[in-house]
Amino acid sequence: MRWRYRERHGQAGGKSDPGDAAILANILRTDRAMHRPTPAISEHGRAIKALARQHQEAIWALHQTISRLRSVLLEFYPAALQAFRSLKHRAAVAVLPAESTPASGRTLTRRKVVTLLHHRSRRNDPNLVERILRELKTPALRQPPQVEEALGHRPARRHRLDAAVRGQPRGSLV
């Protein structure tokens, strides 16, 4: 139906912003009775809209935080990225804040990993524990100890995903 208005009010039928604005103004002026009024949004609808927007902003903030953490880890602790494919995974949320440097990751014991995972309500999965230990203890190039220690504080501080991940629906955990 819009094209009919464009034929009636436009010259060549091409699209242009000023031309479309003129067409809309003419529609409101001449054919108002043919169109229904836009329904008013109820308070309930506005509340849902606000909640949906907050939810979307929380998701964007979570993705931004994960990207920043991935960038910092890639800079000095790539073994952590190998051990935890998804930084939203409960195992990553449990282990990374406790062992945020390559030096501390190399000293991890099986018992410590099981304890950390148990605190995050992960079942005792021996394959997961062994994979985490194997990946974190794999030899790799390292930064000087002072640099590792300084950079290790950033992920521990930035890894505030705990509350964000806990607030997500269970199906969204990877």
Disulfide bonds with the S-S distance in Angstrom:
none
